[in-house]
Amino acid sequence: MDGELAVLIVEDDPEASEAFLNYLSSVEDVCLVSITDDADKALECVKDFAPDVIILDLELHRGSGNGIAFLASLGKGSSDIAPYVVVTTHNTSRTTHEQSRQLGAT
């Protein structure tokens, strides 16, 4: 992963995961460290791989946990370097979007 941008995908929709995977595999200097549909496993991946970027679905209906709880737990971590978090969601709630931003998402 030396010199590459490490990316973690937290997504429960197989089609969306596949689309992200296809795109990332076409980009140079990017390394996909993991794909998971489980918020707890995603936190483990953050500890294990220290990704530079996290693509995060806020609603993990087919998986486990949710993006807001993940962001809250991520903020409690002891990492000196916070990953850049890109949120993807079908949720149109202004409150949910603001809450994710307050928890560190972009």
C-alpha positions in Angstrom: 0.0 0.0 0.0 3.0 2.3 0.0 2.1 5.5 -1.7 -1.4 4.4 -2.4 -4.6 5.8 -1.1 -6.1 3.1 1.2 -9.9 2.9 0.9 -12.5 1.0 3.0 -16.0 0.6 1.8 -18.9 0.1 4.3 -21.9 -0.7 2.1 -24.7 -3.3 2.3 -26.0 -3.1 -1.2 -24.1 -5.6 -3.4 -24.7 -3.6 -6.6 -23.3 -0.4 -5.0 -20.3 -2.3 -3.6 -19.6 -3.8 -7.0 -19.8 -0.3 -8.6 -17.4 1.1 -6.1 -15.1 -1.9 -6.5 -15.1 -1.6 -10.3 -14.4 2.1 -10.2 -11.6 1.8 -7.6 -9.9 -1.0 -9.6 -9.7 1.3 -12.6 -7.9 4.1 -10.6 -4.2 4.1 -10.1 -2.6 4.6 -6.7 -5.7 3.3 -4.9 -5.8 0.2 -2.7 -9.1 -1.2 -1.5 -8.4 -2.6 2.0 -11.8 -4.1 2.6 -15.5 -4.1 1.9 -18.0 -4.8 4.7 -21.6 -4.4 5.4 -21.1 -4.5 9.2 -20.3 -1.4 11.2 -18.4 -3.3 13.9 -16.2 -5.1 11.3 -15.6 -1.7 9.7 -14.2 -0.4 13.0 -11.9 -3.4 13.2 -10.8 -2.6 9.6 -10.0 1.0 10.6 -7.8 -0.3 13.4 -6.2 -3.0 11.2 -5.6 -1.0 8.0 -5.8 2.7 8.9 -7.6 3.6 5.7 -7.1 7.1 4.2 -10.7 7.2 2.9 -13.9 5.5 4.1 -16.9 5.3 1.8 -19.8 4.9 4.2 -23.4 4.0 3.7 -25.4 5.5 6.6 -28.2 2.8 6.4 -26.9 -0.8 6.6 -30.3 -2.5 6.3 -28.9 -5.7 4.8 -25.8 -5.6 7.0 -25.3 -4.8 10.7 -25.2 -1.6 12.6 -25.5 1.9 11.0 -23.3 4.7 9.7 -24.1 7.2 12.4 -23.1 4.8 15.2 -20.0 3.9 13.2 -19.1 7.6 12.9 -19.6 8.1 16.6 -17.4 5.2 17.5 -14.8 6.2 15.0 -14.6 9.6 16.7 -13.9 7.9 20.0 -10.9 6.0 18.6 -7.3 6.8 19.5 -6.0 7.3 16.0 -4.0 10.4 15.4 -5.0 10.5 11.7 -8.6 10.6 11.0 -9.7 9.1 7.7 -11.7 11.2 5.1 -15.2 9.9 5.3 -17.5 10.1 2.3 -21.2 9.3 3.1 -23.5 7.7 0.7 -27.2 7.4 1.5 -30.7 7.5 0.2 -31.7 9.3 3.4 -32.8 12.8 2.7 -33.1 14.0 6.3 -31.4 17.3 6.8 -31.0 16.3 10.5 -29.2 13.1 9.6 -26.9 14.8 7.2 -26.0 17.4 9.8 -25.4 14.8 12.4 -23.0 12.9 10.1 -21.1 16.1 9.4 -20.9 16.9 13.1 -19.4 13.4 13.6 -16.7 14.0 11.0 -18.2 12.9 7.7 -17.9 14.9 4.5 
